[in-house]
Amino acid sequence: MIDETTWIEGVRIVLRDVRSDDLNVLAYWLQPEQRWQELDGPMYDQPPSDEVARILDDRRAQLASAARPRPRTNLSIAAIDSELMLGQVTWSGRGSATGLNIVIYNPDLWGYGLGYEAFGLWCDYLFDEAPTLDNLHLETWSGNAGMVRLAQKRGFVEQSRDRRSTVVGGRRFDSLGYVLNRIEWGSLFPEGFAVSLEGEQ
């Protein structure tokens, strides 16, 4: 456990520890019928509106605790100029593998490369902070075209495809699993992902 602040700077966004002012942002974006919920696990039940307050109370209690794991299990994606929370990156460890997720809440910000930047910084961070971690894994579904493109663009390789196993809105989609190997990541970004962004500034 550590008490240092995590701050991972990119060009347009920063990955940072969750702060108390992020809860105001979450209070809005966790409400039902948000566009991001249609893509991020829509096959699962989203919390109803009256559950949001409880979720925020749990987050508030977590923030009050001095204990923060390393590597972090989640960080806020924030605008680098205003530090306003835009979304989150998360992971859940499974032995030597890692399950990843990313969400940028406001659909008006989609398609501008913010997810690309945040996800690359997150992968870099996890490989750096967990030296015994061999692979990063993520799961998505074929209807989430943005996540599929992001995974492929970041060097993830399709590892599994369960055909027509996911039902969303009465339609059937494929469940997809992707994997990224540490060595392959290192060959893509030998000096680190953040260095590859320097030409974009």
C-alpha positions, -999 to +999 in steps of 0.1 A: +000+000+000+012+035-008+000+070-001+017+087-031-005+105-056-007+088-090-005+113-119+003+100-155+004+128-180-004+126-217-009+153-242-046+161-238-055+140-208-040+128-175-047+097-156-049+106-119-063+093-086-100+096-081-108+128-061-138+140-041-148+164-068-151+135-093-182+123-074-202+153-087-193+142-123-202+106-115-235+116-099-246+128-134-231+101-156-242+072-135-278+081-140-297+056-162-301+059-200-267+074-206-252+067-241-220+052-226-241+025-208-254+013-242-219+002-251-202-006-218-217-039-207-253-033-219-261-070-214-259-064-176-283-045-155-274-009-149-280+005-114-313+023-111-314+060-102-321+054-065-289+032-063-266+060-075-265+077-041-254+044-024-227+039-051-214+074-044-214+069-007-193+038-012-169+058-034-167+085-007-158+059+019-131+045-003-116+080-007-116+085+030-094+055+034-057+062+033-050+028+018-045+028-020-033-003-038-004-004-062-009-009-090-041+011-089-073-007-098-088+025-112-078+060-122-098+090-134-093+102-170-092+140-167-086+169-190-050+180-187-059+217-185-089+218-162-084+184-144-121+178-149-130+141-148-139+127-183-140+090-176-122+061-159-098+033-166-101+001-145-085-033-141-092-065-123-064-090-118-068-126-126-036-144-117-009-134-142-036-118-165-055-086-162-090-076-172-091-040-185-119-015-191-121+022-202-150+046-204-152+082-215-187+093-204-196+122-227-203+110-262-194+145-276-158+136-267-158+103-285-138+099-317-110+124-309-083+100-297-088+106-260-095+069-254-065+060-275-043+082-253-058+071-220-057+034-228-021+035-240-010+053-208-030+028-187-014-003-204+020+013-199+014+020-163+002-016-155+031-032-172+055-009-154+039-013-120+033-051-122+066-066-134+053-102-131+023-094-153+027-112-187-005-103-204-033-077-204-068-090-213-100-072-221-135-084-230-160-067-251-187-074-277-189-070-314-215-042-311-190-020-294-171-010-326-151+018-308-137-006-282-128-032-309-110-006-329-092+007-298-080-028-288-067-035-323-051-001-326-033-006-293-019-040-304-043-063-287-049-096-306-083-114-307-080-144-285-116-157-283-149-152-301-181-167-288-204-163-317-238-148-312-237-153-275-245-118-264-280-104-267-284-066-267-317-049-277-331-082-290-301-087-314-273-113-311-237-102-311-203-120-306-185-119-273-149-110-279-117-115-259-084-097-266-049-101-252-018-080-253+016-095-244+042-075-224+070-083-250+048-073-279+039-040-261+076-033-254+084-038-291+057-013-301+068+013-275+104+006-265+107+040-249+072+040-234+039+050-247+040+086-234+071+092-256+052+082-287+027+111-279+054+138-279+051+144-316+014+152-312+020+182-288 
